[in-house]
């Protein structure tokens, strides 16, 4: 394996001090009054040998790597993928590159990813954090690192976050079911104490309570293996045949509901109405089309990167942490309408 050239190697080859080489390569030659002849000789040699600067070494010298670590639950999920792409575009236009990865909602994996980002000297962090990661994030903040959370927040950690009004989103969707005449409305969600999932359950339960109906909440343990999600969902629908409407806690569960309903020959709309939190292309293309609580993806991404860039470029004492709450939009389609027009 060919040895990577260093500034010292270039300095030795040209019989020039490594400090002078460093000034030239970092654009400080004019400031240091280095002759144009020497600059030309160094740059010509650098081009000939194909020297590439060590970005990690440069970050140690300058204190900046111009990279941002972005950690999401699952980068393959359209919701997170769309937000990541929008953040990446804005970051790049402002001189930053994004390194992103999936946590799988795994606390241990998230800790390892944070350590990896620390080793790479990223300038800031954007996270949709799993449970149990509070101390690790607080450690980043204590070390002066800007951290912006999104999709959910950690009540015990004082940092910026951007999320939607999950309570109202679920409340409004449940009320829509009730207005359409549905009485036996179930809420299917992942078993989680994350703030966004807790608020969705609360919104559903409050809407059900307001109409003196009975709440039916099915909590399913999250797993990478879909069959371990489908199995309890299958059992739930088999044993609750009186259900006439389902609100799913996110688009993953919404798609799982569609799979099981097809398997059990349960007709969407005519047998069980369906609304999913988080929209998905599948929902619009499905027949009948599936109603969904759409999150403002562009606004979430824009607010997240705006807040982080402001922190990264702060020249004075930082302002207090921001809590930005955005509105959802109930996309009413055929799956939740009692009588089709």
C-alpha positions in Angstrom: 0.0 0.0 0.0 1.4 3.3 -1.1 2.3 5.6 1.8 0.3 8.8 1.9 2.4 12.0 1.5 2.5 14.5 4.3 3.5 18.1 4.6 6.8 17.0 6.0 7.5 14.8 2.9 6.8 17.8 0.7 9.0 20.0 2.8 11.9 17.5 2.7 11.6 17.0 -1.1 11.7 20.8 -1.8 14.1 21.7 1.0 11.6 24.1 2.4 10.3 24.3 6.0 7.1 22.5 6.8 5.7 25.7 8.3 6.1 27.5 4.9 4.5 24.6 3.1 1.6 24.7 5.5 1.1 28.4 5.0 1.1 28.0 1.2 -1.4 25.1 1.3 -3.7 26.9 3.7 -3.9 30.0 1.6 -1.8 32.2 3.9 1.2 32.7 1.6 0.5 36.3 0.8 -0.1 37.1 4.4 3.3 35.6 5.3 4.9 37.4 2.3 6.1 34.2 0.6 7.4 34.7 -2.9 5.3 33.9 -5.9 8.2 31.8 -7.3 8.2 29.5 -4.2 4.4 29.3 -4.2 4.4 28.2 -7.8 7.2 25.6 -7.2 5.3 24.1 -4.2 1.9 24.0 -6.0 3.5 22.4 -9.1 5.1 19.7 -7.0 1.9 19.1 -5.0 0.0 18.6 -8.3 2.7 16.3 -9.7 2.7 14.0 -6.6 -1.1 14.2 -6.1 -0.9 15.3 -2.5 -4.3 15.4 -0.7 -4.4 17.2 2.7 -5.4 15.2 5.7 -8.9 16.6 6.6 -8.6 15.4 10.2 -5.2 17.1 10.7 -6.7 20.2 9.2 -9.6 20.2 11.5 -7.3 19.9 14.5 -5.4 23.0 13.3 -8.4 25.1 12.4 -10.8 23.8 15.0 -13.4 23.1 12.2 -14.0 20.1 10.0 -17.0 21.7 8.1 -18.9 18.5 8.6 -22.2 17.8 10.5 -23.3 14.5 12.0 -26.9 13.6 11.2 -28.4 10.6 13.1 -31.9 9.3 12.3 -33.9 6.3 13.3 -33.8 4.7 9.8 -32.4 6.5 6.8 -34.5 4.2 4.5 -37.7 5.5 6.0 -39.1 8.1 3.5 -39.8 10.6 6.3 -36.2 10.6 7.5 -34.7 10.3 4.0 -36.5 13.4 2.8 -35.5 15.5 5.8 -31.9 14.3 5.5 -31.7 15.2 1.8 -33.1 18.7 2.4 -30.7 19.3 5.3 -27.8 18.1 3.2 -28.7 20.5 0.4 -28.9 23.5 2.8 -25.7 22.5 4.6 -23.7 22.1 1.4 -24.7 25.6 0.2 -23.4 26.9 3.5 -20.0 25.1 3.3 -20.8 22.0 5.3 -21.0 18.4 4.4 -23.3 15.8 6.1 -22.3 12.4 7.4 -25.5 10.5 8.2 -26.4 7.2 9.7 -29.2 5.1 11.2 -29.5 4.5 14.9 -32.2 1.8 14.6 -33.5 3.3 17.9 -30.6 1.4 19.5 -29.0 3.3 22.5 -25.8 1.3 22.4 -25.4 1.8 18.6 -26.1 5.5 19.0 -23.4 5.9 21.6 -20.9 4.2 19.2 -22.0 6.6 16.4 -21.5 9.6 18.7 -18.0 8.4 19.5 -17.3 8.0 15.8 -18.5 11.5 15.1 -16.4 12.8 17.9 -13.3 11.1 16.4 -14.1 12.8 13.1 -14.4 16.2 14.8 -17.8 17.0 13.3 -18.8 20.6 14.1 -22.4 19.9 15.1 -25.0 17.2 15.6 -28.5 16.7 14.3 -30.4 13.8 15.9 -33.6 12.0 16.2 -32.5 10.4 19.5 -33.4 7.0 20.9 -34.2 6.6 24.6 -31.5 6.5 27.2 -29.0 8.7 25.4 -29.4 11.8 27.6 -26.0 11.7 29.3 -24.2 11.3 26.0 -25.9 14.3 24.5 -25.5 16.3 27.6 -21.7 15.5 27.4 -21.6 16.9 23.9 -23.4 20.1 25.0 -21.0 20.4 28.0 -18.1 20.3 25.5 -19.6 23.2 23.6 -20.9 21.2 20.7 -24.2 22.4 19.1 -26.9 19.7 19.1 -30.3 20.1 17.5 -32.9 17.3 18.0 -35.8 16.7 15.7 -38.9 14.5 15.5 -38.7 14.1 19.3 -36.9 15.7 22.2 -35.4 14.6 25.5 -37.2 16.5 28.4 -34.1 16.2 30.7 -31.7 17.7 28.1 -31.7 21.5 27.5 -31.0 21.9 23.8 -32.7 23.1 20.6 -35.3 20.9 19.1 -37.8 20.9 16.1 -40.9 18.7 16.1 -44.6 18.8 15.2 -47.6 19.1 17.4 -48.0 15.3 17.7 -50.8 15.6 20.3 -53.0 17.7 18.0 -52.2 15.6 15.0 -53.5 12.4 16.6 -56.4 14.2 18.3 -57.5 15.8 15.1 -57.3 12.5 13.1 -59.3 10.7 15.8 -61.9 13.4 15.8 -62.2 13.0 12.0 -63.0 9.3 12.5 -65.6 10.2 15.1 -67.2 12.8 12.8 -67.4 10.1 10.1 -69.5 8.0 12.5 -66.8 5.4 13.6 -67.2 4.2 17.2 -64.7 1.4 17.8 -61.4 3.2 17.0 -58.1 1.6 17.8 -54.7 3.2 18.0 -51.8 0.9 16.9 -48.3 2.2 18.0 -44.8 1.1 18.9 -44.2 0.6 22.6 -42.1 3.7 23.4 -41.6 6.5 25.9 -40.3 8.8 23.2 -42.0 12.2 23.4 -43.5 12.1 19.9 -45.1 8.6 20.5 -46.4 9.5 24.0 -48.0 12.7 22.7 -49.7 10.8 19.8 -51.2 8.3 22.3 -52.4 11.2 24.5 -54.0 13.0 21.6 -55.9 9.8 20.6 -57.0 9.1 24.1 -58.2 12.6 24.7 -60.3 12.6 21.6 -61.8 9.2 22.5 -62.5 10.4 26.0 -64.3 13.6 24.8 -66.9 11.4 23.1 -67.2 8.9 25.9 -65.9 6.1 23.7 -63.6 3.3 24.7 -59.9 3.6 24.0 -58.2 0.6 22.5 -54.4 1.0 22.3 -52.2 -1.8 20.9 -48.5 -1.2 21.6 -46.1 -3.3 19.6 -42.4 -3.7 20.4 -40.2 -2.2 17.6 -38.1 -4.7 15.8 -36.0 -4.7 12.6 -37.7 -8.0 11.6 -41.1 -7.0 10.2 -42.6 -10.4 10.9 -42.1 -9.7 14.7 -44.3 -6.6 14.1 -46.8 -8.3 11.8 -47.4 -11.2 14.2 -48.9 -9.3 17.2 -50.7 -7.0 14.8 -52.3 -10.1 13.1 -53.3 -11.5 16.5 -54.8 -8.1 17.5 -57.0 -7.8 14.4 -58.1 -11.4 14.8 -59.2 -10.9 18.4 -60.8 -7.4 17.9 -63.2 -8.0 15.1 -65.5 -5.1 16.3 -62.9 -2.5 15.4 -64.2 -0.2 12.6 -61.2 2.3 12.4 -57.5 2.3 13.1 -55.1 5.1 13.6 -51.5 4.0 13.2 -48.7 5.6 15.1 -46.4 6.0 12.0 -46.1 5.1 8.4 -44.2 1.9 9.1 -47.1 0.6 11.2 -49.6 2.0 8.6 -48.0 -0.2 5.9 -47.9 -3.2 8.3 -51.7 -2.7 8.9 -52.3 -2.8 5.1 -50.3 -6.0 4.8 -52.2 -7.8 7.6 -55.6 -6.5 6.4 -54.9 -7.9 2.9 -53.8 -11.2 4.4 -56.9 -11.5 6.5 -59.2 -10.3 3.7 -60.2 -7.2 5.6 -61.3 -4.5 3.2 -59.8 -1.0 3.8 -62.6 1.5 4.2 -65.6 -0.8 3.9 -64.5 -3.1 6.8 -61.9 -0.9 8.7 -61.1 2.7 8.1 -57.5 3.7 8.3 -55.4 6.8 9.0 -51.6 6.8 9.4 -49.3 9.3 11.1 -46.7 10.3 8.6 -47.6 10.3 4.9 -46.1 7.9 2.3 -46.2 7.6 -1.4 -47.8 4.1 -0.9 -50.8 5.7 0.8 -51.6 7.9 -2.2 -51.2 5.1 -4.7 -53.1 2.5 -2.7 -56.7 1.7 -3.7 -58.5 3.1 -1.8 -56.2 5.9 -1.0 -55.1 6.1 2.6 -55.6 9.2 4.8 -52.5 10.4 6.6 -51.3 13.0 9.1 -48.6 14.7 7.0 -45.6 16.3 8.7 -44.2 19.5 7.1 -40.9 17.8 5.9 -39.5 20.9 4.2 -40.3 23.2 7.2 -38.8 20.7 9.7 -35.5 20.4 7.6 -35.3 24.2 7.1 -35.8 25.0 10.8 -33.3 22.3 11.9 -30.4 23.4 9.7 -31.2 27.1 10.3 -30.9 26.7 14.0 -27.7 24.6 13.8 -26.0 27.0 11.3 -26.9 29.9 13.7 -25.2 28.0 16.5 -22.2 27.2 14.4 -21.7 30.8 13.3 -22.4 32.3 16.7 -19.8 34.9 17.6 -21.3 35.8 21.0 -22.9 34.1 23.9 -25.5 31.7 22.5 -29.2 32.4 22.9 -31.3 30.1 25.1 -32.4 26.9 23.6 -35.3 26.9 21.1 -38.4 24.6 21.0 -39.9 24.9 17.6 -43.3 23.2 17.2 -44.8 22.9 13.7 -48.3 22.0 12.5 -49.3 18.8 10.8 -51.8 18.5 7.9 -54.5 15.8 7.9 -54.6 14.5 4.3 -58.2 13.1 4.1 -58.4 10.4 1.5 -60.9 7.6 0.8 -59.8 5.2 3.6 -61.3 7.3 6.4 -64.5 8.6 4.8 -67.6 6.8 5.7 -69.5 7.6 2.5 -67.4 8.1 -0.6 -68.4 11.0 -2.7 
